[in-house]
Amino acid sequence: MNINISRATLNDADSLTQIAISAKRHWNYPEAWIQHWLPQLTISEEYISTNEVWIMTDGGKAIAFYALSQDEEGWELGHLWVFPEYIGKGIGKQLMNHVFERCKMLNISTLKIYADPNAQFFYEKMGAKKVGESKSDLFGQERVLPVMEIQIDFW
């Protein structure tokens, strides 16, 4: 593998969207749910230009990305997606290490994550703690997302 992580450009929007949709589908959610989530999974040029978005490539092919966003409550890991064929190969861990480096550079001490339930264990392995739950209704079914936080060490 020839891995590189760089700041996403506006031209990466379609590739990032495809990674997010493919990764979400990897968990075998009903297609109606995927269609419902398309607005959140679509990475626009505007989103890239107003947030910290980083892309990982393997030999020039986009394989994963993450995004940090800030609001009045603090910083959030808004996206972290890995192309399904690269899941389980340490790509997520490499991305999280990059997230931690960016957080240190930006003086971010706490990072919030609204995790997909399928990703909770991964984030726990990376040092996140569950601090709450976000409940919503999806086609008459209650959906509960773990709300997690990671404390960033500055040593």
Residue frames as a rotation matrix with the C-alpha (Angstrom) as fourth column:
MET 1
0.579 0.815 0.000 0.00
0.815 -0.579 0.000 0.00
0.000 0.000 -1.000 0.00
ASN 2
-0.619 -0.692 0.371 1.14
0.695 -0.703 -0.152 3.52
0.366 0.164 0.916 -0.82
ILE 3
0.309 0.843 -0.441 -0.82
0.948 -0.234 0.218 5.51
0.081 -0.485 -0.871 1.79
ASN 4
-0.815 -0.462 0.351 -1.01
0.426 -0.887 -0.177 9.30
0.393 0.005 0.919 1.84
ILE 5
0.169 0.848 -0.502 -3.17
0.965 -0.247 -0.092 11.65
-0.202 -0.469 -0.860 3.94
SER 6
-0.876 -0.415 0.247 -3.76
0.467 -0.857 0.218 15.17
0.121 0.306 0.944 2.66
ARG 7
-0.566 0.688 -0.453 -6.24
-0.147 -0.625 -0.766 18.00
-0.811 -0.367 0.455 2.99
ALA 8
-0.123 0.623 0.773 -9.29
0.857 0.459 -0.234 17.31
-0.501 0.633 -0.590 0.83
THR 9
-0.955 -0.124 -0.270 -9.91
-0.036 -0.854 0.519 19.65
-0.295 0.505 0.811 -2.07
LEU 10
-0.167 0.946 -0.277 -13.23
-0.723 -0.308 -0.618 20.73
-0.670 0.097 0.736 -3.57
ASN 11
-0.135 0.049 -0.990 -12.60
-0.907 0.397 0.143 18.20
0.400 0.917 -0.009 -6.37
ASP 12
-0.937 -0.289 -0.196 -12.71
-0.185 0.887 -0.423 15.37
0.296 -0.360 -0.885 -3.80
ALA 13
-0.455 0.805 0.381 -16.40
-0.843 -0.253 -0.474 15.91
-0.285 -0.537 0.794 -2.89
ASP 14
0.422 0.673 -0.607 -17.79
-0.834 0.551 0.031 13.10
0.355 0.493 0.794 -5.10
SER 15
-0.207 -0.589 -0.781 -15.11
-0.138 0.808 -0.573 10.59
0.968 -0.011 -0.249 -4.02
LEU 16
-0.938 -0.147 0.314 -15.72
-0.311 -0.037 -0.950 11.35
0.151 -0.988 -0.011 -0.35
THR 17
-0.080 0.988 0.134 -19.47
-0.978 -0.052 -0.201 10.97
-0.191 -0.147 0.970 -0.79
GLN 18
0.377 0.191 -0.906 -18.97
-0.571 0.819 -0.065 7.57
0.730 0.542 0.417 -2.47
ILE 19
-0.663 -0.655 -0.362 -16.73
-0.051 0.522 -0.851 6.40
0.746 -0.546 -0.380 0.40
ALA 20
-0.778 0.394 0.490 -19.31
-0.605 -0.260 -0.752 7.49
-0.169 -0.882 0.440 3.01
ILE 21
0.256 0.940 -0.225 -22.23
-0.967 0.247 -0.068 5.79
-0.008 0.234 0.972 1.23
SER 22
0.162 -0.263 -0.951 -20.25
-0.361 0.881 -0.305 2.59
0.919 0.392 0.048 0.57
ALA 23
-0.843 -0.537 -0.045 -19.07
-0.126 0.278 -0.952 2.39
0.524 -0.797 -0.302 4.18
LYS 24
-0.477 0.751 0.457 -22.61
-0.822 -0.197 -0.534 2.95
-0.311 -0.630 0.711 5.52
ARG 25
0.438 0.650 -0.621 -23.95
-0.837 0.547 -0.018 0.24
0.328 0.528 0.784 3.20
HIS 26
-0.449 -0.729 -0.516 -21.26
-0.422 0.683 -0.597 -2.12
0.787 -0.050 -0.614 4.53
TRP 27
-0.918 0.106 0.383 -23.33
-0.353 0.227 -0.908 -2.49
-0.183 -0.968 -0.171 7.71
ASN 28
-0.823 0.567 -0.037 -26.33
0.441 0.679 0.587 -3.83
0.358 0.467 -0.808 5.75
TYR 29
-0.659 0.655 -0.370 -28.80
-0.074 -0.545 -0.835 -1.13
-0.749 -0.523 0.407 6.69
PRO 30
0.165 0.788 0.593 -32.11
0.756 0.285 -0.589 -1.16
-0.634 0.545 -0.549 4.77
GLU 31
-0.526 -0.398 0.752 -31.85
0.833 -0.420 0.360 0.78
0.173 0.816 0.552 1.52
ALA 32
0.484 0.755 0.443 -34.65
0.570 -0.656 0.495 3.11
0.664 0.012 -0.748 2.68
TRP 33
0.756 -0.288 -0.588 -32.42
0.470 -0.386 0.794 4.14
-0.455 -0.877 -0.156 5.60
ILE 34
-0.329 -0.923 0.200 -29.47
0.799 -0.159 0.581 4.75
-0.504 0.351 0.789 3.27
GLN 35
-0.216 0.328 0.920 -31.68
0.761 -0.534 0.369 6.96
0.612 0.779 -0.134 1.08
HIS 36
0.824 0.550 -0.133 -32.86
0.483 -0.562 0.671 8.84
0.295 -0.618 -0.729 4.19
TRP 37
0.543 -0.699 -0.466 -29.23
0.447 -0.230 0.865 9.42
-0.711 -0.677 0.187 5.22
LEU 38
0.266 -0.486 0.832 -28.00
0.951 -0.008 -0.308 10.59
0.157 0.874 0.461 1.80
PRO 39
0.764 -0.010 0.645 -28.04
0.056 -0.995 -0.081 14.29
0.643 0.098 -0.760 2.77
GLN 40
0.825 -0.476 0.304 -25.78
-0.438 -0.197 0.877 13.57
-0.358 -0.857 -0.371 5.76
LEU 41
0.393 -0.681 0.618 -23.55
0.469 0.727 0.502 11.24
-0.791 0.092 0.605 3.73
THR 42
0.630 -0.129 0.766 -23.16
0.713 -0.294 -0.636 13.71
0.307 0.947 -0.093 0.86
ILE 43
0.036 -0.729 -0.684 -19.96
0.677 -0.485 0.553 15.71
-0.735 -0.483 0.476 1.17
SER 44
0.853 0.366 0.371 -20.37
0.521 -0.576 -0.630 19.01
-0.017 0.731 -0.682 -0.64
GLU 45
-0.025 -0.845 0.534 -17.73
0.660 -0.415 -0.626 21.46
0.751 0.337 0.568 -1.84
GLU 46
0.292 0.207 0.934 -19.10
-0.410 -0.855 0.318 23.91
0.864 -0.476 -0.164 0.73
TYR 47
0.997 0.073 0.030 -18.64
-0.061 0.468 0.882 21.36
0.050 -0.881 0.471 3.52
ILE 48
0.427 -0.904 0.005 -15.04
0.886 0.417 -0.204 20.77
0.182 0.092 0.979 2.45
SER 49
-0.138 -0.523 0.841 -14.33
0.399 -0.807 -0.436 24.51
0.907 0.275 0.320 2.34
THR 50
0.231 0.312 0.922 -15.79
-0.590 -0.708 0.387 25.22
0.774 -0.633 0.021 5.80
ASN 51
0.915 0.056 0.400 -14.46
-0.364 0.542 0.758 22.22
-0.174 -0.839 0.516 7.78
GLU 52
-0.202 -0.973 0.114 -11.24
-0.898 0.230 0.376 20.30
-0.392 -0.026 -0.920 8.39
VAL 53
0.858 0.484 0.174 -11.58
-0.354 0.801 -0.483 17.48
-0.373 0.353 0.858 5.85
TRP 54
-0.210 -0.977 -0.035 -8.70
-0.859 0.167 0.484 15.07
-0.467 0.131 -0.875 5.25
ILE 55
0.803 0.452 -0.388 -8.55
-0.595 0.644 -0.481 12.33
0.032 0.617 0.786 2.62
MET 56
-0.051 -0.790 0.611 -6.50
-0.439 0.567 0.697 9.14
-0.897 -0.233 -0.376 2.64
THR 57
0.653 0.182 -0.735 -5.36
-0.756 0.212 -0.619 7.73
0.044 0.960 0.276 -0.67
ASP 58
0.248 -0.580 0.776 -3.67
0.001 0.801 0.598 4.48
-0.969 -0.148 0.199 -1.63
GLY 59
-0.558 -0.551 0.621 -1.64
0.634 0.200 0.747 4.97
-0.535 0.810 0.238 -4.79
GLY 60
-0.984 0.167 -0.070 -3.80
-0.178 -0.834 0.522 7.99
0.029 0.526 0.850 -5.65
LYS 61
-0.344 0.909 -0.234 -7.13
0.255 0.330 0.909 6.18
0.903 0.253 -0.346 -5.07
ALA 62
-0.370 0.320 0.872 -9.38
-0.811 -0.570 -0.134 7.73
0.454 -0.757 0.470 -2.39
ILE 63
-0.427 0.156 -0.891 -9.97
0.202 0.977 0.074 5.06
0.881 -0.148 -0.449 0.28
ALA 64
0.063 0.421 -0.905 -10.97
0.989 0.097 0.114 6.91
0.135 -0.902 -0.410 3.47
PHE 65
-0.391 -0.223 0.893 -11.52
0.161 -0.972 -0.172 10.32
0.906 0.076 0.416 5.00
TYR 66
-0.141 0.415 -0.899 -12.44
0.988 0.005 -0.153 12.20
-0.059 -0.910 -0.410 8.13
ALA 67
-0.114 0.163 0.980 -13.81
0.289 -0.938 0.190 15.62
0.950 0.305 0.060 8.95
LEU 68
-0.542 -0.034 -0.839 -13.56
0.825 -0.211 -0.524 17.83
-0.160 -0.977 0.143 12.01
SER 69
-0.101 0.560 0.822 -16.21
0.415 -0.728 0.547 20.49
0.904 0.396 -0.159 12.48
GLN 70
-0.874 -0.218 -0.435 -16.74
0.486 -0.366 -0.793 23.16
0.014 -0.905 0.426 15.11
ASP 71
0.097 0.877 0.470 -19.90
0.427 -0.463 0.777 24.70
0.899 0.125 -0.420 16.53
GLU 72
0.194 0.026 0.981 -20.75
-0.595 -0.792 0.139 26.68
0.780 -0.610 -0.138 19.64
GLU 73
0.924 0.209 0.320 -20.47
-0.382 0.539 0.751 23.52
-0.016 -0.816 0.578 21.78
GLY 74
0.164 -0.934 0.316 -16.98
-0.469 0.208 0.858 22.59
-0.868 -0.289 -0.404 20.60
TRP 75
-0.402 -0.468 -0.787 -15.35
-0.915 0.167 0.368 20.24
-0.041 0.868 -0.495 18.12
GLU 76
0.475 0.615 0.629 -16.85
-0.465 0.782 -0.414 17.12
-0.747 -0.096 0.658 16.60
LEU 77
-0.831 -0.536 0.149 -15.56
-0.196 0.532 0.823 14.27
-0.521 0.655 -0.547 14.49
GLY 78
-0.046 0.914 -0.402 -18.31
-0.780 -0.284 -0.557 14.71
-0.623 0.288 0.727 11.92
HIS 79
0.859 0.244 -0.450 -17.18
-0.489 0.651 -0.581 11.94
0.151 0.719 0.679 9.57
LEU 80
-0.323 -0.927 0.192 -14.76
-0.827 0.375 0.418 9.05
-0.459 -0.024 -0.888 9.56
TRP 81
0.768 0.632 0.106 -15.35
-0.437 0.637 -0.636 6.57
-0.469 0.442 0.765 6.76
VAL 82
-0.459 -0.880 0.121 -13.25
-0.557 0.391 0.733 3.78
-0.693 0.269 -0.669 5.25
PHE 83
-0.030 0.382 -0.924 -13.97
-0.947 0.286 0.149 2.13
0.321 0.879 0.353 1.91
PRO 84
0.756 0.483 0.442 -15.30
-0.634 0.708 0.311 -1.37
-0.163 -0.515 0.841 2.78
GLU 85
0.822 -0.453 -0.345 -12.47
0.182 0.783 -0.595 -3.27
0.540 0.426 0.726 1.06
TYR 86
-0.201 -0.933 0.298 -10.01
-0.074 -0.289 -0.955 -1.48
0.977 -0.214 -0.011 3.39
ILE 87
0.485 0.433 0.760 -11.93
-0.788 -0.162 0.594 -2.08
0.380 -0.887 0.262 6.64
GLY 88
0.975 -0.100 0.200 -9.97
-0.043 0.795 0.605 -4.20
-0.219 -0.599 0.770 9.10
LYS 89
0.517 -0.829 0.214 -6.56
0.719 0.285 -0.634 -3.24
0.464 0.482 0.743 7.69
GLY 90
-0.107 -0.596 -0.796 -5.62
0.926 -0.350 0.138 -0.54
-0.361 -0.722 0.590 10.21
ILE 91
-0.447 -0.024 0.894 -6.79
0.626 -0.722 0.293 2.34
0.639 0.691 0.338 8.02
GLY 92
0.612 0.755 0.235 -9.22
0.310 -0.502 0.807 3.67
0.728 -0.421 -0.542 10.66
LYS 93
0.641 -0.451 -0.620 -6.49
0.691 -0.011 0.722 3.62
-0.333 -0.892 0.305 13.30
GLN 94
-0.461 -0.824 0.328 -4.12
0.885 -0.400 0.239 5.51
-0.066 0.400 0.914 10.97
LEU 95
-0.109 0.508 0.854 -6.85
0.414 -0.758 0.504 8.10
0.904 0.409 -0.128 10.35
MET 96
0.855 0.459 -0.241 -7.54
0.385 -0.250 0.888 8.46
0.348 -0.852 -0.390 14.09
ASN 97
0.132 -0.879 -0.459 -3.82
0.893 -0.095 0.440 9.02
-0.430 -0.468 0.772 14.75
HIS 98
-0.629 -0.283 0.724 -3.97
0.649 -0.703 0.290 11.80
0.427 0.652 0.626 12.15
VAL 99
0.422 0.848 0.320 -7.11
0.365 -0.482 0.797 13.17
0.830 -0.219 -0.513 13.88
PHE 100
0.706 -0.176 -0.686 -5.18
0.688 -0.061 0.723 13.31
-0.169 -0.983 0.078 17.16
GLU 101
-0.409 -0.912 0.040 -2.28
0.879 -0.382 0.285 15.16
-0.245 0.152 0.958 15.52
ARG 102
-0.385 0.351 0.854 -4.66
0.445 -0.740 0.505 17.71
0.809 0.574 0.129 13.96
CYS 103
0.702 0.686 -0.194 -6.41
0.466 -0.235 0.853 18.16
0.539 -0.689 -0.485 17.32
LYS 104
0.258 -0.699 -0.667 -3.08
0.865 -0.139 0.481 18.90
-0.429 -0.701 0.569 18.98
MET 105
-0.687 -0.547 0.477 -2.21
0.718 -0.613 0.331 21.45
0.111 0.570 0.814 16.27
LEU 106
-0.252 0.706 0.662 -5.63
0.177 -0.639 0.749 23.11
0.951 0.306 0.036 16.69
ASN 107
-0.918 -0.174 0.355 -5.55
-0.311 -0.237 -0.920 22.96
0.245 -0.956 0.164 20.52
ILE 108
0.169 0.972 -0.165 -8.63
-0.672 0.236 0.701 20.75
0.721 -0.008 0.693 20.62
SER 109
-0.713 -0.475 0.515 -8.75
-0.696 0.396 -0.599 18.99
0.081 -0.786 -0.613 23.99
THR 110
-0.442 0.648 0.621 -12.14
-0.044 0.676 -0.736 17.26
-0.896 -0.352 -0.270 23.67
LEU 111
-0.818 0.184 -0.545 -13.63
-0.559 -0.027 0.829 15.76
0.138 0.983 0.125 20.53
LYS 112
-0.155 0.864 0.478 -17.28
-0.540 0.331 -0.774 14.69
-0.827 -0.378 0.416 20.39
ILE 113
-0.932 -0.088 -0.351 -18.47
-0.343 0.525 0.779 11.80
0.116 0.846 -0.520 18.21
TYR 114
0.155 0.962 0.223 -22.03
-0.820 0.251 -0.515 10.83
-0.552 -0.103 0.828 17.34
ALA 115
-0.750 -0.660 0.031 -21.02
-0.559 0.659 0.503 7.28
-0.353 0.360 -0.864 16.49
ASP 116
0.109 0.664 -0.740 -22.79
-0.737 0.553 0.388 4.72
0.667 0.503 0.550 14.40
PRO 117
0.671 0.189 0.717 -23.58
-0.691 0.510 0.512 1.85
-0.269 -0.839 0.472 16.78
ASN 118
0.945 -0.326 0.010 -21.43
0.297 0.848 -0.439 -0.42
0.135 0.418 0.898 14.58
ALA 119
0.233 -0.904 0.359 -18.42
0.182 -0.322 -0.929 1.86
0.955 0.282 0.089 15.17
GLN 120
0.815 0.136 0.564 -18.74
-0.466 -0.425 0.776 2.25
0.345 -0.895 -0.283 18.95
PHE 121
0.860 -0.507 0.059 -16.22
0.371 0.700 0.610 -0.51
-0.350 -0.503 0.790 19.72
PHE 122
0.258 -0.776 0.575 -13.68
0.831 -0.125 -0.542 1.01
0.492 0.618 0.613 17.30
TYR 123
0.288 -0.122 0.950 -13.94
-0.159 -0.984 -0.078 4.42
0.944 -0.129 -0.303 18.96
GLU 124
0.953 0.028 0.301 -13.65
-0.302 0.137 0.943 2.84
-0.015 -0.990 0.140 22.41
LYS 125
0.610 -0.784 0.118 -10.43
0.781 0.620 0.080 1.14
-0.136 0.043 0.990 21.25
MET 126
0.017 -0.585 0.811 -9.21
0.618 -0.631 -0.469 4.59
0.786 0.509 0.351 20.18
GLY 127
-0.826 -0.430 -0.364 -9.85
0.525 -0.353 -0.775 5.96
0.205 -0.831 0.518 23.67
ALA 128
-0.531 0.700 0.477 -13.38
-0.423 -0.707 0.567 7.38
0.734 0.100 0.672 23.40
LYS 129
-0.929 0.350 -0.122 -15.84
0.271 0.414 -0.869 7.12
-0.254 -0.840 -0.479 26.26
LYS 130
-0.303 0.911 0.281 -19.62
0.633 -0.029 0.773 6.97
0.712 0.412 -0.568 25.90
VAL 131
-0.986 -0.073 -0.149 -21.07
0.158 -0.686 -0.710 10.10
-0.050 -0.724 0.688 27.51
GLY 132
-0.348 0.925 -0.156 -24.70
-0.497 -0.323 -0.806 9.86
-0.795 -0.203 0.571 26.37
GLU 133
-0.537 0.285 0.794 -27.13
0.689 0.691 0.218 8.78
-0.487 0.664 -0.567 23.69
SER 134
-0.703 0.387 -0.598 -28.86
-0.590 -0.786 0.185 10.50
-0.398 0.483 0.780 20.81
LYS 135
-0.508 0.612 0.606 -32.29
0.464 0.787 -0.406 9.02
-0.725 0.075 -0.684 20.09
SER 136
-0.614 0.394 -0.684 -34.29
-0.725 -0.624 0.291 9.47
-0.312 0.675 0.669 16.93
ASP 137
0.201 0.750 0.630 -37.14
-0.083 0.654 -0.752 7.83
-0.976 0.099 0.194 15.08
LEU 138
-0.667 -0.429 -0.609 -36.36
-0.659 -0.042 0.751 6.24
-0.348 0.902 -0.255 11.72
PHE 139
-0.462 0.597 -0.656 -39.40
-0.540 0.397 0.742 4.93
0.703 0.697 0.139 9.86
GLY 140
0.556 0.815 0.165 -41.15
-0.572 0.232 0.787 4.10
0.603 -0.531 0.595 13.12
GLN 141
0.597 -0.457 -0.659 -38.12
0.624 0.781 0.023 2.43
0.505 -0.425 0.751 14.64
GLU 142
0.946 -0.323 -0.011 -36.19
-0.231 -0.699 0.677 4.00
-0.226 -0.638 -0.736 17.51
ARG 143
0.500 -0.866 0.016 -32.52
0.492 0.269 -0.828 4.52
0.713 0.422 0.560 16.64
VAL 144
0.962 -0.239 -0.131 -30.02
0.020 -0.418 0.908 5.16
-0.272 -0.877 -0.397 19.41
LEU 145
0.505 -0.852 0.137 -26.60
0.177 -0.052 -0.983 6.56
0.845 0.521 0.124 18.63
PRO 146
0.441 -0.448 -0.778 -23.87
0.884 0.063 0.464 6.49
-0.159 -0.892 0.424 21.26
VAL 147
0.842 -0.282 0.460 -22.56
-0.155 -0.943 -0.294 9.99
0.517 0.176 -0.838 21.95
MET 148
0.586 -0.726 -0.360 -18.86
0.810 0.538 0.233 9.66
0.025 -0.428 0.904 22.67
GLU 149
0.907 -0.411 0.095 -15.98
-0.410 -0.912 -0.031 11.91
0.099 -0.011 -0.995 23.65
ILE 150
0.469 -0.862 -0.191 -12.24
0.792 0.506 -0.342 11.57
0.391 0.009 0.920 23.32
GLN 151
0.885 -0.353 -0.304 -9.91
-0.081 -0.758 0.647 13.58
-0.459 -0.548 -0.700 25.54
ILE 152
0.751 -0.650 0.117 -6.83
0.218 0.078 -0.973 14.56
0.624 0.756 0.200 23.56
ASP 153
0.635 -0.629 -0.449 -3.51
0.607 0.045 0.794 14.29
-0.479 -0.776 0.410 25.39
PHE 154
0.932 -0.309 0.190 -1.04
-0.120 -0.756 -0.643 17.12
0.343 0.576 -0.742 24.81
TRP 155
0.667 -0.730 0.147 2.17
-0.111 0.097 0.989 15.52
-0.737 -0.676 -0.017 26.05
